[in-house]
Amino acid sequence: MRRTVLIASGVYVGAVAVFALAVGLPFMQKKRDIPAEVPSPPALVATSLDVIRPGSRLCMRGVAISVQAQQIRFSVGTYFRPGPALAVSVRAPGYKVRAHVPGGYKDNSTVVVPLARPRSSRLVTVCVRNTGTRKLALYAAADRAQSRVAVTIDGRRVTPTPSLSFNEARPVSIVARGGVTAARIAVFRGFLDHSWIVWLLALLALGAAPLLIALGLARSEI
């Protein structure tokens, strides 16, 4: 009986080790296009539109940006025609970026604008001005996904918040951004508001189940 328990425990430990090395480690090390920040997510139920006519400007105030941000991305509709040229600005005290987006991009595409990394996480104002001769629309959310940012078009307040994200320039792995993820989870989490506590809970969650099963097999009398 004891020999059977030892064999079962050994097979289990070996299976866990093989899974960790063959599946878990490659999954954690695989590089992905992970957003650095998503201050204004896409709609959950139905997509709304913020229409920017030629010469008009849409601005979003109170947009959160992180130090990992190297791009800004937003989705547009161009009414089945090539998109117009855009002037994009991202600004805050001590931080200012201006960029020009050439016209000709496709309908239902994601516009990607390179950014200089900010020195620290902060709230910024993002403006998109239509410098072309045709209107376009930014895909936005007016449902439960509507963010807290204030949106105006030519100074007039509008309800839908455009879908917008900040991204890194290159794909990164979960391992490379583990510390950043833990710090974000810890923010405003009461007693969990410490990165080391998040790491400890993660290790316990990952290790407790295999350990308890192994102990159960070792103490089994079957």
C-alpha positions in Angstrom: 0.0 0.0 0.0 2.8 2.4 0.9 4.5 1.6 -2.4 1.3 2.5 -4.3 1.1 5.8 -2.4 4.7 6.7 -3.2 4.3 5.8 -6.9 1.1 8.0 -7.1 2.8 10.9 -5.3 5.9 10.6 -7.6 3.7 10.5 -10.7 1.8 13.6 -9.5 4.9 15.6 -8.7 6.4 14.7 -12.1 3.3 15.7 -13.9 3.2 19.0 -12.1 6.9 19.6 -13.0 6.4 18.7 -16.6 3.3 21.0 -16.9 5.2 23.9 -15.3 8.2 23.5 -17.6 6.4 22.6 -20.8 3.3 24.8 -20.5 3.6 27.3 -17.6 7.0 28.7 -18.3 6.6 29.2 -22.1 3.2 30.9 -21.4 4.8 33.3 -19.0 7.8 34.0 -21.2 5.8 34.5 -24.5 5.9 38.1 -25.7 2.5 39.7 -26.2 1.1 43.0 -27.3 0.0 44.0 -23.7 -1.6 47.5 -23.3 0.4 49.7 -20.9 -2.9 51.5 -19.9 -6.5 51.4 -21.0 -8.0 54.6 -19.6 -11.1 54.4 -21.8 -12.2 50.9 -22.8 -14.4 49.9 -25.8 -18.2 49.6 -25.5 -19.6 46.4 -23.9 -23.0 46.4 -25.6 -23.2 48.8 -28.5 -20.5 51.0 -30.1 -21.3 54.8 -30.1 -19.6 57.4 -32.3 -18.0 60.7 -31.6 -18.0 62.5 -35.0 -15.2 64.9 -35.8 -15.9 67.1 -38.8 -13.2 68.8 -40.8 -11.5 71.5 -38.7 -13.1 70.3 -35.5 -11.2 69.0 -32.4 -12.1 66.4 -29.9 -10.4 66.5 -26.5 -10.3 64.0 -23.6 -9.3 65.4 -20.2 -8.2 63.4 -17.2 -6.8 60.5 -19.2 -4.4 58.2 -17.2 -1.0 57.4 -18.8 1.7 55.2 -17.4 5.5 55.3 -17.7 5.4 52.3 -20.1 3.4 54.1 -22.7 5.1 54.5 -26.1 2.0 54.6 -28.3 -1.5 55.9 -28.2 -4.2 53.9 -30.1 -7.8 54.6 -31.0 -10.3 53.1 -33.4 -11.9 55.1 -36.2 -14.7 55.0 -38.7 -14.2 56.8 -42.0 -17.5 56.1 -43.7 -16.1 53.8 -46.3 -13.6 56.3 -47.5 -9.8 56.9 -46.9 -9.4 58.6 -43.5 -8.5 62.3 -43.2 -5.3 63.7 -41.8 -5.2 64.2 -38.1 -3.3 66.3 -35.6 -2.9 64.5 -32.2 -1.6 66.0 -29.0 -1.0 64.6 -25.5 -0.2 67.1 -22.9 0.2 67.6 -19.1 2.4 69.8 -16.9 5.9 68.9 -17.9 4.9 66.6 -20.7 3.8 67.4 -24.3 3.7 65.4 -27.5 2.4 66.5 -30.9 2.0 64.2 -33.8 0.6 64.2 -37.4 -1.3 61.3 -38.8 -1.3 61.2 -42.6 -4.6 60.7 -44.4 -5.4 57.5 -46.3 -5.8 55.0 -43.5 -8.7 52.4 -43.9 -12.2 52.5 -42.5 -12.6 50.6 -39.2 -8.9 50.7 -38.5 -6.8 51.4 -35.4 -4.8 54.6 -35.6 -1.4 54.2 -33.9 0.5 57.3 -32.8 4.1 57.1 -31.3 4.7 58.8 -28.0 7.7 59.8 -25.9 7.6 58.0 -22.6 6.4 60.2 -19.7 8.8 60.4 -16.7 6.0 59.3 -14.4 2.4 58.2 -14.4 0.0 61.1 -14.6 -3.3 62.5 -16.0 -3.0 64.0 -19.5 -5.3 65.7 -22.0 -5.5 64.0 -25.4 -6.8 66.0 -28.4 -7.5 64.8 -31.9 -8.1 67.5 -34.6 -9.4 66.7 -38.0 -7.1 68.5 -40.4 -8.6 66.9 -43.5 -11.6 67.5 -45.7 -13.8 64.6 -44.7 -15.4 63.7 -41.4 -14.5 60.7 -39.3 -15.8 59.1 -36.1 -14.0 57.8 -33.1 -15.5 54.6 -31.8 -16.7 55.3 -28.3 -18.7 53.9 -25.3 -21.9 55.3 -23.9 -22.9 52.2 -21.9 -21.3 50.7 -18.7 -17.9 50.9 -20.3 -18.1 54.7 -20.4 -15.0 56.0 -18.6 -14.6 58.9 -16.2 -12.7 61.2 -18.7 -14.3 64.4 -19.8 -14.9 64.6 -23.6 -15.5 67.7 -25.6 -15.8 68.5 -29.3 -15.0 72.1 -30.1 -15.5 72.9 -26.4 -19.0 71.3 -26.3 -19.4 68.4 -23.8 -20.3 65.0 -25.4 -21.3 61.8 -23.6 -19.6 58.8 -25.3 -16.0 58.3 -24.3 -13.7 57.3 -27.2 -12.0 53.9 -26.9 -8.4 54.7 -26.3 -5.3 52.8 -25.0 -1.6 53.4 -24.4 0.7 50.7 -25.5 4.4 49.8 -25.6 6.3 49.9 -28.9 7.2 46.2 -28.7 5.6 43.0 -27.4 6.6 42.1 -23.8 6.2 39.0 -21.7 4.1 38.5 -18.5 7.3 37.9 -16.6 8.9 41.2 -17.8 5.9 43.1 -16.5 5.1 41.0 -13.4 6.2 43.8 -11.0 4.1 46.4 -12.8 1.0 44.1 -12.7 1.4 43.4 -9.0 1.7 47.1 -8.2 -1.4 47.9 -10.2 -3.4 45.1 -8.4 -2.2 46.4 -5.1 -3.5 50.0 -5.6 -6.5 50.8 -3.5 -6.9 47.3 -2.3 -7.0 47.9 1.5 -4.6 45.6 3.3 -3.5 44.3 -0.1 -2.1 47.7 -1.0 1.5 46.4 -1.1 3.1 44.6 -4.0 4.9 42.0 -1.8 1.5 40.9 -0.4 0.2 40.4 -3.9 3.3 38.3 -4.8 2.8 36.3 -1.6 -0.8 35.6 -2.4 0.0 34.6 -5.9 2.7 32.2 -4.8 0.3 30.7 -2.2 -2.5 30.3 -4.9 -0.1 28.6 -7.3 1.6 26.4 -4.8 -1.1 25.6 -2.3 -3.3 23.4 -4.5 -0.4 21.1 -5.8 1.0 20.9 -2.3 -2.3 20.0 -0.7 -3.0 17.3 -3.3 0.5 15.9 -2.8 0.0 15.8 1.0 -3.4 14.2 0.5 -1.8 11.5 -1.7 1.0 11.0 0.8 -1.4 10.5 3.7 -3.8 8.4 1.7 -4.5 4.9 2.9 -6.1 3.7 -0.4 
